[in-house]
Each structure stands twice: as C-alpha cells, then as structure tokens.
C-alpha cells in the first residue's frame, strides 16, 4: 500500500496517465481540473486506507465518485443560473412526480440486481452501477473478458425477465 501511495505522491507518470485515462473514460472528455481533483482525492483515499486488496479498483471508484460530484455540481449550478430567466424562455422543469417515479424505478432496479444469482450479480453491479470496465472486472474475478461479457449478457436477460413480470398487462 505504501508503494502505491508513494507513486501517487511522487506524481509517477504511469499513475497520472492512468488517472487521466480513467477520468476521460468516465467523463467523456479530457478535463485537467477534474483530473487534478481525482488525483488529490485518490491520494487522500490511499493515505486513509491501511490495506487495499485491489488498488486499481479503489482508484476507479474514487475517479467515478469525483466525476459524479462534478456532474452534480454542474447540474446544480445550471439550475441556479436559470433562476433569473423568464418563465416563457426557460424549459419546463421535471415534475415532482417524474422525479419520484424515476427514483422508484432506480430502487426497483437495485432490488432486482440484488435478487440476481451470485454468478452474475457482482459483474452486473460493478459494470452498470459502479462503472467498472469489463477488463477490470475480469481481473478482479480472475476470469476472461469474454466470461465477464457473458455474465453481463445473462444478467441483462434475467433483469429483463424480472421487469417483464412487474409490468402491468395492457389490454388490446
């Protein structure tokens, strides 16, 4: 653990490139300020933690959380900036009911993922909820990328069947 922390503190080129690539992969574009924030948060996370079994997984989690915080902040700022815009020029904001419905669907999806078999639950959660790439999940589980892709495919099929059972039948 000290070795990884030391590499981060020294600004090791490989670590910095990996962080920059992770930010780009999740954020969708290069953002030096966001890369710097991810670097600082990653360093803090490694300093706080005594033992991490998978340092790269921790780095990906920190980067994902940093990008998510960035998106939340950007979205919040955009809404605050719109406060002075006349109502006839501003787009409609989603109704409270839409937000509640969306939250309920997300909760239902998390419940469905928790009910998946253990063979697919982990890969589905790591890939679709935590945002880990297939290659990283394959390394974490000690499996090939194609095995992880197959687990993801099976997990999607099972989730689809679970959702179909919940959907109300429409009379024709």
N, C-alpha and C positions, 0 to 999 in steps of 0.2 A: 504494500500500500504506500509506503514511504517513497518507493521508487516512482510510482505514478505521480504522486504529489510533487516530488522533486522535478520531474519532467515538466509538469504544468507550470510550476513556479519559475523555472528557468526559461520558459517560453519555447520549449522544444518545438522545432519546425513541424515535425510529424504530428504532434498533438494539436498544434494550432491549425494545421491543414485539415485534420480530421474534424475538429470542431467547426471550422468554416464550412466544410462539406456537409456536415450534419445540419447546420443552420440553413444552408442553401436547400438541402433536400426537404426539410420540413417547411420552411418559409416560402420557398419557391423562387427566391431571388437572392442575390448577394446583398447583404446589409452589414457593413463594417461595425456600426454601432451595436447592432444585435449580436454580432459575433463577439464583440468585446464584453457585452453583458453576459453572454453564455459562458465565456471564458472565466469571468470573475465568479459567477455562480458555481461553475464546475469546480474551481479551485476551493471555494468555501465548502462545497459538499464533500470533497475528498479530505479536507482538513478536519471536518467534524466527524467523519466516519473512521473507525479504527480498522475494520476489516470489510472488504467488499469482494465477494466471490467473482463478480463479473464487472470489472471497472468500465468496460465499454458500454455495458447496459446502463450503468449509473450515468455515464456521460450522456447517452441518448435521452434518458429520462429528464435530466437537467435541461438539456437543449430544448426538448419538446415543451417542458413547462415554461421555459423562458420565452419561447415563441408564442405560446398560448397567452401568457401575460401581456406580451407586446400587442397581440391582436385584440385582447380585451381593452387595453388602454386606448388603442387607435379607435376602436368602435365607440367607446365611451366619449372620447374627445369629439368625434364626428357628431354625436347626438347633442353634445353641449354646444357645439358650434352652430347647430341648426336652431337653437332656441330663439335667435333673433330673426329668423327667416319667416316671412309672412306665410300664413297657413295655405293660401292658394298656390304658393310656389313650392312648398315642402311636400315631399311624398308622404303618403299615409304611413303611420307607424303601425306595426302589427298590434292587433287587439290583444287584450289580456288573455282572452280565451285561446287564441292561437298559441301564445307562449305556454300556457298551461297544458294544452294538447301536445305540443312539441315535447315538453318536459315529461309528460306521461308516456309518450312513445319511446323516449330515451330510457326511462326507467323500465319499461316493458322489455326493451332490447337487452338491457343489462341483466334482467331477471332471466330472460331466455338464454343468454350466454352462460349464466351460472348453472342452468339446467342441462347444458351440453355435456356429453361424455368427456371424461378426463383426457381422452386421446386427442380431442380437437379443441377443448375449451382454452387451454393455455395459448396455443398458436393464434386462435381467433382473437382472444383478448389482447395479446401482445401486438398483433398486426393492426387490427381495426380500431382498438381503443387507445392503446399506448403509442401506436405509430411506428413500431419497430419494422425495419425492412426484413424481407424473407431470409436473406443471408445471415443476419444477426440472430434471428430465431433459430435457424438451422444450427448455428454454432452453439447457442445456449442449450439446445436439446440434444446435440450430438447426432443430428440427422442430416440427410442431404437436403438441398433446396427443393428438389422435386417432391420429397416426402412431406415437407412443410407445406408446399403448394397443394398437395393432395389433401392434407388435413384441413387447410383453409377451404378448399372446394367442398369437402364433406360437411364442414361446419356451416358454410353458407346454405347448403341444401337442407340441413337439419333446421336451421333457423327459419328458412323459408316455409318449411312444413309446419313449424310451430306457429308462425304468423298466419298461415292459411287457416289453421284451426280456430284462431281467435277472431278472424274477420267475419263479420256478420254476413249471412247469405242474402243475396239480393234477389228478389222475386222478379222473374222475367215475364 
